Amino acid sequence: MIKLTTDLRETAIAIAQQAGQAIMQVYADGFDVQIKEDNSPVTAADLAANQVIEQGLQQLTPELPILSEESAQVGWEQRRHWGAYWLVDPLDGTREFVKRNGEFSVNIALIYQGAPAFGVVLAPVTGIVWHAMRGELAYRRQGLHDTVLRTRTPATAPLRVAASRSHRSPETEALLARMGRIETIAQGSSLKFCRIAEGGLDVYPRLGPTSEWDTAAGQCVLHAAGGAVLSAATGKPFRYNRRETLLNGDFIALGDTSLPWRDWLSD
């Protein structure tokens, strides 16, 4: 196994911060929006951040492959043999970036044997960093100060439920109706996982496709803070690079894992 060291953690955080600076430079200067084959938007900020991250991680761990949203052409026949690799979304929440609402993030996760071993999420607008290593605590870093994160447990009504600004389906609305007394709070990108990890939100249900790079870093942070990201189909934590597809199934992220989430999913 790759050794999880303080140097690795701090260098990866620094790489995320450099990517955030590249994003904010584009944010300030103005940008065009292109549409990719999967109908998702991409900007110069996505590409600039991707370049910073890939170069930084190649220098940090030249022996490890990198799978990024902006360079995800690696086939399953090659990926299936990876024991450890970096999983990256250089700009998660491009739609939020385009809307200029500040709710976008940089996601970097180290995957080992199918599970996140380290994760860092950066909010470029505020500079706040959430980070965690498997088996250790989760932290929120503001400036030079790290604060330990714990989810809100027990979570009592009204539950504070993360609702995506850009992805709300009739199925999600029906699920929210089954949850009882709730307060919905709009939040973009992987920042939803971080808000649950720090106790500001309780639940994030996602019915609909996401990609593995959207969830891995946030899952690492949330699990270390006492929560979980569970597959709606199996009830188990998400695993990565276990199938040819890079798309996730439906899931629910919880701060308090004793909540009756199965009841919410069944009609």
C-alpha positions as CSV (number, residue, x, y, z in Angstrom):
1,M,0.0,0.0,0.0
2,I,1.1,3.5,-0.6
3,K,2.1,5.2,2.6
4,L,-0.2,7.9,3.9
5,T,2.2,10.5,5.3
6,T,1.9,14.1,6.4
7,D,4.0,15.1,3.5
8,L,1.6,13.4,1.0
9,R,-1.4,15.0,2.7
10,E,0.1,18.5,2.8
11,T,1.5,18.3,-0.8
12,A,-1.9,17.2,-2.1
13,I,-3.6,20.0,-0.3
14,A,-1.1,22.5,-1.7
15,I,-1.8,21.1,-5.2
16,A,-5.6,21.6,-4.7
17,Q,-4.9,25.1,-3.5
18,Q,-2.8,25.8,-6.7
19,A,-5.7,24.5,-8.8
20,G,-8.1,26.7,-6.9
21,Q,-5.9,29.7,-7.7
22,A,-5.9,28.8,-11.4
23,I,-9.7,28.5,-11.3
24,M,-10.1,31.9,-9.7
25,Q,-7.9,33.5,-12.3
26,V,-10.3,32.3,-15.0
27,Y,-13.3,33.3,-12.8
28,A,-11.9,36.8,-12.6
29,D,-11.0,37.2,-16.2
30,G,-14.1,35.8,-17.8
31,F,-14.6,32.6,-19.8
32,D,-16.4,30.8,-22.6
33,V,-18.4,27.7,-22.0
34,Q,-18.2,24.6,-24.2
35,I,-20.5,21.6,-24.1
36,K,-18.9,18.1,-24.0
37,E,-20.2,15.0,-25.6
38,D,-22.1,14.0,-22.4
39,N,-23.9,17.4,-22.5
40,S,-21.9,18.7,-19.5
41,P,-20.2,22.1,-19.6
42,V,-16.5,22.7,-19.5
43,T,-14.5,25.9,-19.3
44,A,-10.9,27.0,-19.4
45,A,-10.9,26.8,-15.6
46,D,-11.6,23.0,-15.7
47,L,-8.7,22.5,-18.0
48,A,-6.3,24.8,-16.2
49,A,-7.0,23.2,-12.8
50,N,-6.6,19.7,-14.4
51,Q,-3.2,20.6,-15.7
52,V,-2.0,21.9,-12.3
53,I,-3.3,18.8,-10.5
54,E,-2.0,16.2,-13.0
55,Q,1.5,17.8,-13.0
56,G,1.6,18.1,-9.2
57,L,0.4,14.5,-8.6
58,Q,2.8,13.1,-11.2
59,Q,5.7,14.8,-9.3
60,L,4.3,13.7,-5.9
61,T,3.7,10.0,-6.8
62,P,5.1,9.2,-10.3
63,E,4.3,5.5,-9.7
64,L,0.5,6.1,-9.4
65,P,-1.9,6.6,-12.3
66,I,-4.3,9.5,-12.4
67,L,-7.9,9.3,-13.5
68,S,-9.5,12.8,-14.0
69,E,-12.8,13.9,-15.4
70,E,-10.9,15.9,-18.0
71,S,-8.7,13.0,-19.0
72,A,-10.8,10.0,-18.4
73,Q,-10.0,8.0,-21.6
74,V,-8.3,5.2,-19.8
75,G,-10.1,1.9,-20.7
76,W,-11.4,-0.7,-18.2
77,E,-8.8,-3.3,-19.4
78,Q,-6.1,-1.0,-18.1
79,R,-7.9,0.4,-15.1
80,R,-9.0,-3.0,-13.7
81,H,-5.4,-3.7,-12.7
82,W,-4.9,-0.5,-10.6
83,G,-4.4,-1.2,-6.9
84,A,-4.0,2.5,-6.1
85,Y,-4.6,5.6,-8.1
86,W,-5.6,9.3,-7.9
87,L,-9.2,10.1,-8.7
88,V,-9.7,13.8,-9.6
89,D,-12.4,16.3,-10.4
90,P,-10.5,19.5,-11.1
91,L,-13.7,21.6,-11.1
92,D,-16.7,20.0,-9.5
93,G,-19.8,22.0,-10.1
94,T,-19.0,23.6,-13.4
95,R,-22.6,24.7,-13.7
96,E,-22.3,26.5,-10.4
97,F,-19.1,28.1,-11.7
98,V,-20.9,29.3,-14.8
99,K,-23.7,30.7,-12.7
100,R,-21.0,32.5,-10.5
101,N,-22.6,31.4,-7.2
102,G,-19.4,30.3,-5.7
103,E,-20.6,26.7,-5.0
104,F,-17.9,24.7,-6.8
105,S,-15.0,22.7,-5.6
106,V,-11.7,20.9,-6.4
107,N,-11.8,17.2,-5.6
108,I,-8.7,15.0,-5.2
109,A,-9.0,11.5,-3.8
110,L,-6.4,8.7,-3.4
111,I,-8.1,5.3,-4.0
112,Y,-6.6,2.1,-2.6
113,Q,-8.2,-1.3,-3.3
114,G,-11.5,0.3,-4.3
115,A,-12.0,2.7,-1.4
116,P,-10.9,6.3,-0.7
117,A,-7.8,6.3,1.5
118,F,-7.4,10.1,1.4
119,G,-9.5,13.0,0.2
120,V,-9.3,16.7,-0.1
121,V,-12.1,19.1,-1.2
122,L,-11.3,22.8,-1.7
123,A,-13.7,25.6,-2.2
124,P,-11.8,28.0,-4.4
125,V,-13.9,31.1,-3.6
126,T,-13.3,30.9,0.2
127,G,-10.1,28.9,0.2
128,I,-11.6,26.5,2.8
129,V,-10.2,23.0,2.6
130,W,-11.8,19.8,4.0
131,H,-9.5,16.8,4.2
132,A,-9.3,13.3,5.7
133,M,-7.2,10.1,5.7
134,R,-8.8,6.8,6.2
135,G,-8.7,5.7,9.8
136,E,-8.1,9.2,11.0
137,L,-10.2,12.3,11.8
138,A,-11.7,14.7,9.3
139,Y,-10.7,18.4,9.3
140,R,-11.8,21.7,8.0
141,R,-8.9,24.0,7.3
142,Q,-9.3,27.8,7.2
143,G,-6.1,29.7,6.8
144,L,-3.6,27.7,8.9
145,H,-6.1,26.4,11.4
146,D,-7.5,22.8,11.3
147,T,-10.9,22.1,13.0
148,V,-11.9,18.5,13.7
149,L,-15.2,17.6,12.0
150,R,-18.1,15.6,13.5
151,T,-21.5,15.0,12.0
152,R,-24.7,16.0,13.8
153,T,-25.6,12.8,15.7
154,P,-28.3,12.2,16.7
155,A,-29.9,14.1,13.9
156,T,-33.3,15.4,15.0
157,A,-36.2,16.9,13.1
158,P,-36.3,19.1,11.2
159,L,-33.6,17.3,9.2
160,R,-31.5,19.6,7.1
161,V,-31.4,18.1,3.7
162,A,-29.0,19.1,0.9
163,A,-30.8,19.8,-2.3
164,S,-28.9,20.2,-5.5
165,R,-29.3,23.6,-7.3
166,S,-28.9,21.9,-10.7
167,H,-30.3,18.4,-10.3
168,R,-33.9,18.0,-8.9
169,S,-36.0,15.2,-10.3
170,P,-39.6,14.2,-9.5
171,E,-38.2,11.1,-7.8
172,T,-36.1,13.3,-5.5
173,E,-39.1,15.4,-4.7
174,A,-41.1,12.3,-3.8
175,L,-38.3,11.1,-1.6
176,L,-38.1,14.4,0.2
177,A,-41.8,14.2,0.9
178,R,-41.4,10.8,2.6
179,M,-38.7,12.2,5.0
180,G,-41.2,14.0,7.2
181,R,-40.3,17.4,8.7
182,I,-37.3,18.7,6.9
183,E,-35.5,21.9,5.9
184,T,-34.1,21.8,2.4
185,I,-30.9,23.8,1.8
186,A,-29.6,24.4,-1.7
187,Q,-25.9,23.6,-2.1
188,G,-23.8,22.8,-5.1
189,S,-21.0,20.3,-5.9
190,S,-19.2,18.1,-3.4
191,L,-19.5,20.8,-0.8
192,K,-22.7,19.0,0.2
193,F,-20.6,16.1,1.7
194,C,-18.4,18.6,3.6
195,R,-21.4,20.5,5.0
196,I,-22.8,17.2,6.4
197,A,-19.3,16.3,7.7
198,E,-19.2,19.5,9.7
199,G,-22.7,19.2,11.0
200,G,-24.4,21.9,9.0
201,L,-26.5,19.4,7.0
202,D,-27.8,16.0,7.8
203,V,-28.7,14.2,4.5
204,Y,-27.9,14.4,0.8
205,P,-30.0,12.1,-1.4
206,R,-29.0,11.7,-5.0
207,L,-31.2,9.9,-7.4
208,G,-29.6,10.1,-10.8
209,P,-26.2,9.7,-12.3
210,T,-22.9,11.0,-10.9
211,S,-19.4,10.0,-11.8
212,E,-16.9,8.4,-9.4
213,W,-14.7,11.6,-9.3
214,D,-17.8,13.5,-8.0
215,T,-18.1,11.5,-4.8
216,A,-14.8,9.9,-3.7
217,A,-13.1,12.9,-2.0
218,G,-16.3,13.9,-0.2
219,Q,-17.0,10.4,0.8
220,C,-13.6,10.1,2.5
221,V,-14.2,13.3,4.4
222,L,-17.7,12.4,5.5
223,H,-16.8,8.8,6.6
224,A,-14.0,10.2,8.7
225,A,-16.4,12.6,10.3
226,G,-18.7,9.8,11.3
227,G,-21.1,9.7,8.4
228,A,-21.5,7.6,5.3
229,V,-22.2,7.6,1.6
230,L,-24.3,4.5,0.9
231,S,-25.5,2.9,-2.3
232,A,-29.3,3.0,-2.6
233,A,-29.2,-0.4,-4.2
234,T,-26.9,-2.3,-1.7
235,G,-26.8,-0.1,1.4
236,K,-23.0,-0.3,1.4
237,P,-20.4,2.4,1.0
238,F,-19.5,3.3,-2.5
239,R,-16.5,1.3,-4.0
240,Y,-14.5,2.7,-6.9
241,N,-13.0,1.3,-10.1
242,R,-14.9,-2.0,-9.7
243,R,-16.8,-1.8,-13.0
244,E,-16.3,-0.8,-16.6
245,T,-18.6,2.2,-16.1
246,L,-17.4,5.3,-14.2
247,L,-21.0,6.2,-13.3
248,N,-22.3,5.9,-9.8
249,G,-25.7,4.6,-9.0
250,D,-28.3,6.3,-6.7
251,F,-27.0,7.1,-3.2
252,I,-27.7,8.7,0.1
253,A,-25.2,10.6,2.2
254,L,-25.9,10.6,5.9
255,G,-24.4,12.4,8.9
256,D,-26.3,10.1,11.3
257,T,-26.2,6.5,9.9
258,S,-29.0,5.4,12.2
259,L,-31.6,7.5,10.3
260,P,-34.3,5.4,8.6
261,W,-33.0,6.1,5.1
262,R,-34.4,2.8,3.6
263,D,-37.9,4.0,4.4
264,W,-37.3,7.2,2.5
265,L,-36.2,5.3,-0.6
266,S,-39.1,2.9,-0.8
267,D,-42.3,4.2,-2.3
